[in-house]
Structures are given as structure tokens and as C-alpha cells.
Amino acid sequence: MYQNYFNDLKGFIIPHAGIKYAGDARRKIFENLTSKQKNIKKIIYLSALHNPINSTEKVFILNNDNQLFTDFFNNTKCNYINEVIDEHSFTWVKDEIYHYFNEVNILALCPTPYTNYNDLAIDIINYMNCNEILLISTTDLIHYGKRFNNSDLLNYPYSYNKIIKEEDTIDNFTNNIMTISDQNNICGPYAIKTFLTISKYYNWKGKVIDYYDSSVYNKNEIEKHIINFSKENNEFVSYVSIIYGNYNELNILPIDLFQTFGIIKSILYSKLLNIDIDIRLPKWNIFNKINNGIFISTELNNKTNSCTGVFQNSNKSSENITTSTINCINDSINRWKIPINLENIDLLNIKIEIIEDISLWKSYPSNTANNNFIMNGDYGMFLKLNNNTATFLPSVAEDNKNNWTINEYMEQLSIKSNSDKNSWKNKEGLMFIYKTNKIKLNKDKITFN
């Protein structure tokens, strides 16, 4: 799922906390590098600055391997200074870079509050135009808790309020924007501002590859995104990894799915715990960029116990996910008689079906079903009989392809629409045939159909 993105990788932003906590976020990038990228010879690393005391407009040079970057400093606009400073945002990460890149040389630069970021960006751009360079920058996001003297920064539930406070910052970063408000959410504003200036010059776009915080570093990919509803005011530092390149396509990446399944489970938990809070996906998640119809279903012991959805409308798909998930609880009680509850929620399999864009649907008179519908499990149908409507997702055809004829399929769908079973044969009836992308969470494993 990452291959196309990493083939066009130009640079990235990573967190710099210790490997125990933020190592997974960095590995999501390092372990997906192509062999060509791993053999690149020069990296420019833009470091954060955690202690700006005694800093000037000069840019600190933290590292210049083998003095291979001497030509970088010819005719520069900025002033640079070789001075040893204790800056962990490079020292805590450099060994990992040396491990994943073969015989690489790193020029680590540390801008200060007084640096002219545009001049620094121009110096780097001029060098990149003449050399094959991979650009890396670093920041951690919100630092929260007593240790940071800001326990009043977030509202309950704290892990979710953090997501909401950071959503604009992360979305802005993917579009080469940084506001004053964004600077308040990060510890590396000088490095990030320089990086985004360069990225904007090259017209790169960012894609989020990983996102979590230090309180869940040891949890699996889904659990990292389940909201903690404990009222204990815990501490954490938040991390994001973003890759940059000439990315324009809207493809679903693993982080989008990990987070979506985590949010679905969080919505179910909140309703079962009677916690009155509106939970949604952050702006940067892919489901906030598309408006496909969405169906959410659950299984308990491999038996469906809820299935609800929203067809394409003016809402974003993220809103359709929220609405469908909320409706699953009542659907499990009233229709399927196998209620979702706190005792079985962690045993559920959860499936997301993304309905293809409505412009791709094929429509026919419903009385031509035997000629135009293939009952092989690849297609669903939306049936319109006067003012009555109903749908069968592709799984219905898949489950019954050896049991039903197409006539029987149409009769069952007609009955579901509260019409006579033979109403589909009327010449006024219409059927709309569509496909879906099915994504299933079985415990902590995601599969695609």
C-alpha cells in the first residue's frame, strides 16, 4: 500500500523522541524506503532547537559527516556556526538514520528563533538543485501532563481532545502551511517552517504515515487509536510521521484504516458507557477527503449482528462512518437480536464497505435483472420501486449465489423494500448496480476483499 508513495519520496517529517516511544513512527518510513533511497549518499537534517538561549541569527551546524558538505557553504545567504550544543532531536535519531541508510553522510542544521527561514530554505534549495539530497525535518507534537505544567491544556477525554487540537496542524503540514497556532502545538517550529518552505517551492504534498502518542506506544495498530475514556489525567507526547513528494491521488493508507477502526470502536464504547461526546475522524484522514457511501457491519462468532449504512450524499465519508457506527448498536438489538455490549465489543469483527462513487453505478430496468445482474458476489444492488427502496450489499449475493436464483434474489430485495415480491418485474422499477471495497477487522488483523 505504500509502494507508490515511497517511489516518489522527496523528504519527510519524523518525531525525535526516544526509540522506545517514537521508534515505531520512524520505522514506518525507514522500513518502507526503496533500495535506491537507502543508498542515497547525502541527507540534510533540520533539527529542532529545545534550548534557544544564546542563539543568534546564525544556524548551528550539528553534524557535517566527513566534511562532504563543504560546498554547501559557498555563497550562502545565511550565516552558519560550528558550535557544539546539546540537541537531542538529532542525537536521539542519528543512529537510526545510519542504520537504515547505507554509507550516508548527514548535514544536520539547527535553525534558531532568529534565523531567516526563507534564506535558509534558499540555501538548501540551491544545494538540492545540484545534488541528490533527501530532506528530513523533525518535531514532536503536543506535550501534555503535570511534567509539562499544562494539565489544563486538554479537556476530557484527553486523548481525543489532543487529536482535535492537532488536526489542523497536521492537515496544514501536509499542505505546506504553518500558522502561529500550529507553532504552539510543536517543539520544532523553526525546523518545520524551513522544511515546509522548501516543500512548497517544489510543490510537494504530504501524506501522514503514522500518528499516535507515548501513552500507547506499546499497543497494537488499532488499539493506538481507541480513545482512552479514563478520567485519570495521564501524561504523553504526541508523534506524527509525514512523507512528502509529488502526491495528488487520494489513496487509502494503513494509518487511515487503523485510525478509522479505532474511532469506530471508540464510538461504540462511548455509547455503551453513556458518554455524551461527538467523536469523529480528524481532518487529515482520507475519509474526510472523499464522500463515498459507507456501510458498517459487525460480526459476533462469525454471525452478522449489525449492518447499517449511508449512501453517497453531500457529507464526507467520515460523517457517514460516524452515523453508521452509531446506528449499529440499535440495529444489533432491534433487527439482529444479538446486541453489542461491553462484554462482547472486543470480540466483534468489524467491516467497512466503501461504496463506489455514484457516478460509476450502472442503472437498468429492474425487470432486466436476469440479463444485467451477475450474482457472483462482486456486485451490490440498489432497487427503486416507486417510492420504496432497498439494497443488498455484494456479500448477500456472495452468501447466496449457490442457494438463490436471480429471480429469488430480486424477490427478496423487493420484499425488503416493503413491496410485493414480484414488484421488481414492473417496467417502472429501476435497479442500480454497484461495487464496494470491503475492509475487515478480525480482532487486530485487517483484510481486504
C-alpha positions as a printed NumPy array, in Angstrom:
array([[  0.   ,   0.   ,   0.   ],
       [  2.974,   2.303,   0.453],
       [  4.987,   1.411,  -2.622],
       [  3.826,   4.17 ,  -4.964],
       [  4.341,   6.818,  -2.324],
       [  7.847,   5.777,  -1.374],
       [  8.903,   5.525,  -5.017],
       [  8.358,   9.283,  -5.223],
       [  9.651,  10.189,  -1.766],
       [ 11.455,  13.55 ,  -1.581],
       [ 11.579,  14.178,   2.157],
       [  9.804,  13.567,   5.44 ],
       [  8.992,  14.848,   8.903],
       [  9.566,  12.475,  11.818],
       [  9.361,  12.694,  15.61 ],
       [ 12.57 ,  12.677,  17.621],
       [ 11.564,  11.165,  20.973],
       [ 13.477,   8.087,  22.121],
       [ 13.26 ,   4.876,  20.123],
       [ 11.134,   3.187,  22.815],
       [  8.331,   5.69 ,  22.329],
       [  8.626,   7.196,  18.834],
       [ 10.648,   4.46 ,  17.143],
       [  7.569,   2.877,  15.546],
       [  6.622,   6.17 ,  13.887],
       [ 10.081,   6.473,  12.336],
       [ 10.223,   2.805,  11.325],
       [  7.025,   3.24 ,   9.307],
       [  9.157,   5.371,   6.992],
       [ 12.597,   3.794,   7.328],
       [ 11.366,   0.241,   6.67 ],
       [  9.466,   1.256,   3.523],
       [ 12.381,   3.023,   1.828],
       [ 13.347,   1.736,  -1.605],
       [ 16.804,   0.267,  -2.152],
       [ 17.722,   3.368,  -4.135],
       [ 16.731,   5.624,  -1.261],
       [ 18.667,   3.529,   1.23 ],
       [ 21.761,   4.066,  -0.896],
       [ 21.469,   7.825,  -1.11 ],
       [ 24.748,   9.455,  -0.068],
       [ 23.605,  12.789,   1.351],
       [ 20.881,  13.776,   3.789],
       [ 20.128,  17.25 ,   5.095],
       [ 18.549,  17.021,   8.546],
       [ 16.753,  20.029,  10.015],
       [ 16.889,  19.738,  13.779],
       [ 14.587,  21.225,  16.387],
       [ 16.06 ,  23.579,  18.992],
       [ 14.948,  22.932,  22.574],
       [ 17.228,  25.452,  24.277],
       [ 17.337,  28.736,  22.322],
       [ 19.437,  30.517,  24.971],
       [ 22.421,  32.349,  23.446],
       [ 21.163,  31.664,  19.926],
       [ 21.531,  34.29 ,  17.216],
       [ 20.557,  34.52 ,  13.582],
       [ 23.324,  32.017,  12.834],
       [ 22.315,  28.445,  12.036],
       [ 24.001,  25.808,  14.177],
       [ 25.868,  23.069,  12.32 ],
       [ 25.307,  19.944,  14.415],
       [ 26.88 ,  17.451,  12.023],
       [ 28.88 ,  17.508,   8.783],
       [ 29.992,  13.962,   8.001],
       [ 33.468,  13.728,   6.502],
       [ 33.222,  17.426,   5.669],
       [ 31.425,  16.35 ,   2.495],
       [ 29.116,  19.343,   2.596],
       [ 31.843,  21.997,   2.42 ],
       [ 30.481,  23.177,  -0.924],
       [ 27.105,  23.816,   0.702],
       [ 28.576,  26.803,   2.497],
       [ 29.797,  28.545,  -0.659],
       [ 27.846,  31.732,  -1.383],
       [ 25.116,  31.115,   1.19 ],
       [ 22.598,  33.706,   2.296],
       [ 22.548,  32.547,   5.942],
       [ 25.372,  32.589,   8.444],
       [ 26.367,  29.227,   9.933],
       [ 28.308,  28.367,  13.06 ],
       [ 30.106,  25.195,  14.137],
       [ 29.203,  25.05 ,  17.792],
       [ 28.553,  22.038,  19.973],
       [ 25.094,  22.255,  21.509],
       [ 23.177,  19.602,  23.37 ],
       [ 20.299,  18.967,  20.967],
       [ 18.611,  15.593,  21.386],
       [ 16.328,  15.987,  18.364],
       [ 19.323,  14.918,  16.266],
       [ 21.378,  12.79 ,  18.65 ],
       [ 18.434,  10.545,  19.524],
       [ 17.691,   9.847,  15.852],
       [ 21.045,   9.8  ,  14.051],
       [ 21.914,   6.172,  14.865],
       [ 18.666,   5.008,  13.294],
       [ 19.414,   7.009,  10.151],
       [ 22.886,   5.497,   9.893],
       [ 21.342,   2.046,  10.415],
       [ 18.744,   2.293,   7.637],
       [ 20.819,   4.222,   5.088],
       [ 23.96 ,   2.687,   3.6  ],
       [ 27.105,   4.811,   3.931],
       [ 25.088,   8.014,   4.157],
       [ 26.537,  11.384,   5.084],
       [ 24.426,  13.79 ,   7.128],
       [ 24.487,  17.555,   7.286],
       [ 22.474,  18.447,  10.389],
       [ 21.416,  22.075,  10.644],
       [ 19.644,  23.695,  13.56 ],
       [ 17.808,  26.978,  12.844],
       [ 17.047,  29.335,  15.745],
       [ 14.212,  31.766,  16.521],
       [ 16.296,  34.472,  14.837],
       [ 17.108,  32.578,  11.648],
       [ 15.801,  33.939,   8.363],
       [ 13.925,  30.785,   7.297],
       [ 13.471,  31.934,   3.722],
       [ 17.219,  32.461,   3.34 ],
       [ 17.953,  29.069,   4.889],
       [ 15.422,  27.469,   2.558],
       [ 17.052,  29.148,  -0.458],
       [ 20.485,  27.863,   0.615],
       [ 19.133,  24.322,   0.846],
       [ 17.162,  24.562,  -2.418],
       [ 20.25 ,  25.799,  -4.282],
       [ 22.201,  22.831,  -2.966],
       [ 19.421,  20.328,  -3.688],
       [ 19.177,  21.575,  -7.265],
       [ 22.781,  20.457,  -7.825],
       [ 22.9  ,  17.35 ,  -5.616],
       [ 20.817,  14.271,  -4.887],
       [ 19.568,  15.033,  -1.398],
       [ 16.943,  13.558,   0.914],
       [ 15.499,  16.207,   3.222],
       [ 14.43 ,  15.321,   6.764],
       [ 12.959,  17.526,   9.455],
       [ 11.756,  16.752,  12.961],
       [  9.266,  17.761,  15.587],
       [  7.162,  16.205,  18.291],
       [  3.617,  17.453,  18.78 ],
       [  1.698,  18.281,  21.98 ],
       [  3.483,  17.592,  25.269],
       [  0.805,  17.109,  27.9  ],
       [  0.59 ,  16.499,  31.646],
       [  1.945,  17.508,  35.027],
       [  5.543,  17.054,  33.908],
       [  4.968,  19.782,  31.332],
       [  2.996,  22.046,  33.705],
       [ -0.041,  22.125,  31.412],
       [ -2.606,  19.704,  32.858],
       [ -5.337,  22.198,  31.961],
       [ -4.395,  22.188,  28.245],
       [ -6.773,  19.387,  27.26 ],
       [-10.384,  18.574,  28.04 ],
       [-11.8  ,  15.138,  28.802],
       [-11.381,  12.7  ,  27.165],
       [ -7.795,  13.878,  26.925],
       [ -6.535,  11.554,  24.194],
       [ -9.408,  12.575,  21.913],
       [ -9.144,  16.293,  22.655],
       [ -5.476,  16.039,  21.673],
       [ -6.498,  14.636,  18.265],
       [ -8.874,  17.55 ,  17.721],
       [ -6.31 ,  20.143,  18.816],
       [ -3.706,  18.701,  16.441],
       [ -5.888,  18.005,  13.409],
       [ -5.467,  21.452,  11.82 ],
       [ -1.721,  21.411,  12.472],
       [ -1.214,  18.044,  10.79 ],
       [ -3.56 ,  18.881,   7.907],
       [ -1.751,  22.201,   7.429],
       [  1.632,  20.485,   7.375],
       [  0.518,  18.156,   4.575],
       [ -0.335,  21.296,   2.578],
       [  2.885,  23.2  ,   3.399],
       [  1.205,  25.599,   5.819],
       [  2.16 ,  26.527,   9.377],
       [  0.188,  29.041,  11.429],
       [  1.012,  30.662,  14.764],
       [ -1.482,  28.292,  16.354],
       [  0.358,  25.339,  14.795],
       [  3.632,  26.539,  16.299],
       [  2.08 ,  26.245,  19.752],
       [  1.46 ,  22.531,  19.159],
       [  5.03 ,  21.565,  18.261],
       [  8.561,  21.715,  19.673],
       [ 10.373,  22.134,  16.336],
       [  8.781,  25.195,  14.722],
       [ 11.995,  26.624,  13.233],
       [ 12.953,  23.363,  11.514],
       [  9.414,  22.677,  10.291],
       [  8.946,  26.201,   8.965],
       [ 12.112,  25.805,   6.897],
       [ 11.109,  22.349,   5.663],
       [  7.635,  23.492,   4.607],
       [  9.093,  26.491,   2.767],
       [ 11.25 ,  24.097,   0.731],
       [  8.373,  21.683,   0.204],
       [  6.144,  24.489,  -1.037],
       [  8.841,  25.616,  -3.501],
       [  8.953,  22.119,  -5.019],
       [  5.144,  21.763,  -4.826],
       [  5.399,  18.617,  -2.712],
       [  2.386,  17.314,  -0.832],
       [  2.441,  15.436,   2.446],
       [  0.885,  12.098,   3.41 ],
       [  0.53 ,  11.033,   7.035],
       [  2.146,   7.643,   7.581],
       [  1.816,   7.256,  11.35 ],
       [  0.285,   9.08 ,  14.306],
       [ -0.018,   8.196,  17.989],
       [  1.26 ,   9.309,  21.395],
       [  3.628,   7.965,  24.03 ],
       [  0.839,   6.636,  26.27 ],
       [  0.009,   3.933,  23.697],
       [  3.459,   3.224,  22.236],
       [  3.277,  -0.472,  23.212],
       [ -0.245,  -1.144,  21.879],
       [ -1.174,  -2.671,  18.521],
       [ -2.027,  -0.581,  15.474],
       [ -5.766,  -0.481,  16.22 ],
       [ -5.546,  -0.036,  19.994],
       [ -3.31 ,   3.   ,  19.493],
       [ -6.351,   4.8  ,  18.082],
       [ -9.007,   3.749,  20.596],
       [ -9.879,   6.683,  22.832],
       [ -8.927,   6.35 ,  26.474],
       [-12.062,   7.222,  28.484],
       [-10.292,   7.061,  31.834],
       [-10.567,  10.284,  33.806],
       [ -7.022,   9.905,  35.074],
       [ -5.079,  12.9  ,  33.813],
       [ -2.161,  10.995,  32.289],
       [  0.933,  12.352,  30.546],
       [  2.002,  11.902,  26.952],
       [  3.881,  13.34 ,  23.991],
       [  2.264,  13.108,  20.564],
       [  4.025,  11.982,  17.365],
       [  3.398,  12.156,  13.63 ],
       [  5.357,  10.926,  10.594],
       [  4.648,  12.588,   7.24 ],
       [  6.218,  11.801,   3.867],
       [  6.465,  14.363,   1.05 ],
       [  6.566,  14.057,  -2.711],
       [  4.51 ,  14.76 ,  -5.812],
       [  1.393,  13.187,  -4.339],
       [ -2.017,  14.076,  -5.771],
       [ -4.032,  10.853,  -5.658],
       [ -6.466,  10.19 ,  -2.829],
       [ -5.489,   6.667,  -1.806],
       [ -6.364,   4.982,   1.469],
       [ -3.243,   4.279,   3.521],
       [ -2.907,   1.905,   6.51 ],
       [ -2.912,   4.754,   9.05 ],
       [ -6.311,   5.876,   7.695],
       [ -7.717,   2.412,   8.391],
       [ -6.022,   1.899,  11.758],
       [ -7.412,   5.187,  12.945],
       [-10.874,   4.575,  11.464],
       [-11.3  ,   1.193,  13.144],
       [-10.057,   2.737,  16.393],
       [-12.599,   5.541,  16.097],
       [-15.412,   3.085,  15.28 ],
       [-14.66 ,   1.126,  18.447],
       [-14.394,   4.395,  20.395],
       [-17.854,   5.479,  19.212],
       [-19.302,   2.125,  20.272],
       [-17.594,   2.377,  23.673],
       [-18.839,   5.927,  24.227],
       [-22.454,   4.963,  23.503],
       [-22.308,   1.865,  25.699],
       [-20.723,   3.867,  28.533],
       [-23.273,   6.689,  28.095],
       [-20.521,   9.22 ,  27.495],
       [-22.057,  12.173,  25.682],
       [-19.42 ,  13.204,  23.188],
       [-19.333,  13.574,  19.421],
       [-16.441,  11.525,  18.062],
       [-15.161,  11.923,  14.521],
       [-12.088,  11.371,  12.395],
       [ -9.576,  14.253,  12.117],
       [ -9.469,  16.445,   9.017],
       [ -6.348,  14.858,   7.561],
       [ -7.802,  11.32 ,   7.468],
       [ -8.639,  10.214,   3.908],
       [-12.298,   9.697,   4.803],
       [-12.564,  13.459,   5.263],
       [-11.354,  13.935,   1.68 ],
       [-13.931,  11.715,  -0.047],
       [-17.735,  11.463,   0.08 ],
       [-18.449,   7.837,  -0.851],
       [-21.305,   5.989,   0.765],
       [-20.289,   3.833,   3.734],
       [-21.729,   0.71 ,   5.355],
       [-20.503,  -0.546,   8.733],
       [-21.257,  -4.088,   9.879],
       [-20.249,  -6.205,  12.852],
       [-19.993,  -9.927,  13.457],
       [-20.021, -11.915,  16.68 ],
       [-18.818, -15.51 ,  16.433],
       [-18.869, -15.075,  12.627],
       [-22.567, -14.169,  12.662],
       [-23.644, -10.747,  11.479],
       [-25.172,  -8.778,  14.363],
       [-25.419,  -5.317,  12.802],
       [-25.239,  -3.708,   9.369],
       [-26.124,  -0.081,   8.713],
       [-25.02 ,   2.46 ,   6.162],
       [-25.417,   5.743,   4.373],
       [-25.317,   6.079,   0.6  ],
       [-23.394,   8.883,  -1.05 ],
       [-24.684,  12.344,  -0.203],
       [-23.257,  15.795,   0.413],
       [-21.463,  14.618,   3.572],
       [-17.896,  13.442,   3.781],
       [-17.376,   9.712,   4.199],
       [-16.141,  10.334,   7.743],
       [-19.605,  11.614,   8.695],
       [-21.182,   8.551,   7.098],
       [-18.858,   6.348,   9.157],
       [-19.923,   8.082,  12.379],
       [-23.63 ,   7.875,  11.55 ],
       [-23.46 ,   4.221,  10.504],
       [-21.484,   3.227,  13.608],
       [-23.91 ,   4.935,  15.971],
       [-26.804,   3.097,  14.298],
       [-25.096,  -0.29 ,  14.678],
       [-25.988,  -0.597,  18.36 ],
       [-29.75 ,  -0.254,  17.846],
       [-29.555,  -2.405,  14.723],
       [-27.906,  -5.187,  16.722],
       [-30.742,  -5.017,  19.261],
       [-33.805,  -4.493,  17.092],
       [-33.072,  -6.319,  13.84 ],
       [-30.436,  -8.938,  14.577],
       [-31.311,  -9.671,  18.228],
       [-27.625, -10.091,  19.078],
       [-26.883,  -6.874,  20.988],
       [-23.494,  -5.215,  21.005],
       [-22.5  ,  -4.703,  24.651],
       [-19.471,  -4.061,  26.836],
       [-18.957,  -7.796,  27.334],
       [-18.633,  -8.63 ,  23.631],
       [-17.363,  -5.439,  21.997],
       [-13.76 ,  -6.677,  21.971],
       [-14.875,  -9.928,  20.313],
       [-16.502,  -8.195,  17.355],
       [-15.273,  -8.387,  13.796],
       [-15.901,  -5.041,  12.114],
       [-16.297,  -4.459,   8.381],
       [-16.228,  -1.21 ,   6.435],
       [-17.703,  -1.241,   2.942],
       [-16.882,   1.751,   0.778],
       [-19.494,   2.12 ,  -1.943],
       [-18.042,   3.13 ,  -5.288],
       [-18.798,   6.664,  -6.433],
       [-22.394,   7.001,  -7.578],
       [-21.22 ,   8.219, -11.   ],
       [-19.906,   4.696, -11.629],
       [-23.162,   2.897, -10.835],
       [-24.941,   1.19 , -13.732],
       [-28.72 ,   1.514, -13.966],
       [-31.197,  -0.767, -15.749],
       [-34.922,  -1.507, -15.608],
       [-35.299,  -3.933, -12.731],
       [-37.203,  -6.384, -14.93 ],
       [-33.962,  -6.956, -16.903],
       [-32.127,  -8.357, -13.856],
       [-31.614, -11.763, -15.45 ],
       [-29.759, -10.116, -18.331],
       [-27.822,  -7.393, -16.486],
       [-27.052,  -8.623, -12.958],
       [-24.283, -11.117, -12.232],
       [-24.788, -12.905,  -8.938],
       [-21.161, -13.725,  -8.167],
       [-20.548, -11.609,  -5.064],
       [-18.823,  -8.776,  -6.894],
       [-21.862,  -6.525,  -7.086],
       [-24.499,  -4.988,  -4.873],
       [-27.854,  -3.624,  -5.931],
       [-29.965,  -0.619,  -5.007],
       [-33.576,  -1.282,  -6.006],
       [-36.091,   1.514,  -6.527],
       [-39.741,   0.558,  -6.833],
       [-41.806,   3.732,  -6.99 ],
       [-41.232,   5.287,  -3.546],
       [-39.845,   2.116,  -1.99 ],
       [-36.129,   1.38 ,  -1.952],
       [-33.803,  -1.276,  -0.583],
       [-30.261,  -2.502,  -1.107],
       [-28.294,  -5.714,  -0.916],
       [-24.556,  -5.332,  -0.472],
       [-22.326,  -7.639,  -2.569],
       [-21.983, -10.015,   0.389],
       [-25.663, -11.023,   0.025],
       [-25.024, -12.326,  -3.483],
       [-21.793, -13.939,  -2.28 ],
       [-23.54 , -15.747,   0.578],
       [-26.48 , -16.924,  -1.554],
       [-25.042, -17.482,  -5.019],
       [-25.413, -21.245,  -4.653],
       [-28.837, -21.034,  -2.998],
       [-30.803, -18.383,  -4.873],
       [-31.603, -17.79 ,  -8.489],
       [-31.522, -14.196,  -9.677],
       [-35.322, -14.246,  -9.558],
       [-35.229, -15.258,  -5.892],
       [-32.615, -12.574,  -5.186],
       [-34.899,  -9.946,  -6.738],
       [-37.917, -11.24 ,  -4.834],
       [-36.074, -10.985,  -1.505],
       [-34.882,  -7.473,  -2.317],
       [-38.411,  -6.448,  -3.327],
       [-39.75 ,  -7.748,  -0.009],
       [-37.016,  -5.849,   1.843],
       [-38.256,  -2.655,   0.169],
       [-41.726,  -3.32 ,   1.631],
       [-43.085,  -4.145,  -1.814],
       [-44.702,  -7.234,  -3.253],
       [-42.102,  -9.866,  -4.089],
       [-42.882,  -9.579,  -7.807],
       [-42.766,  -5.78 ,  -7.93 ],
       [-39.31 ,  -5.882,  -9.474],
       [-40.904,  -7.19 , -12.653],
       [-42.821,  -3.938, -13.186],
       [-41.467,  -1.876, -16.045],
       [-41.267,   1.243, -13.824],
       [-38.789,  -0.396, -11.45 ],
       [-35.113,   0.56 , -11.554],
       [-32.042,  -1.26 , -10.325],
       [-28.647,   0.332,  -9.733],
       [-25.638,  -1.988,  -9.69 ],
       [-22.508,  -1.008,  -7.792],
       [-19.267,  -2.362,  -6.374],
       [-17.735,  -1.909,  -2.944],
       [-14.305,  -2.074,  -1.371],
       [-14.53 ,  -4.281,   1.711],
       [-12.121,  -3.834,   4.614],
       [-12.494,  -6.151,   7.593],
       [-11.015,  -6.031,  11.077],
       [-10.787,  -9.522,  12.549],
       [ -9.55 ,  -8.947,  16.095],
       [ -6.417,  -6.932,  15.311],
       [ -5.876,  -8.07 ,  11.706],
       [ -7.128,  -6.097,   8.712],
       [ -8.035,  -7.871,   5.464],
       [ -9.18 ,  -6.545,   2.07 ],
       [-11.661,  -8.097,  -0.312]])
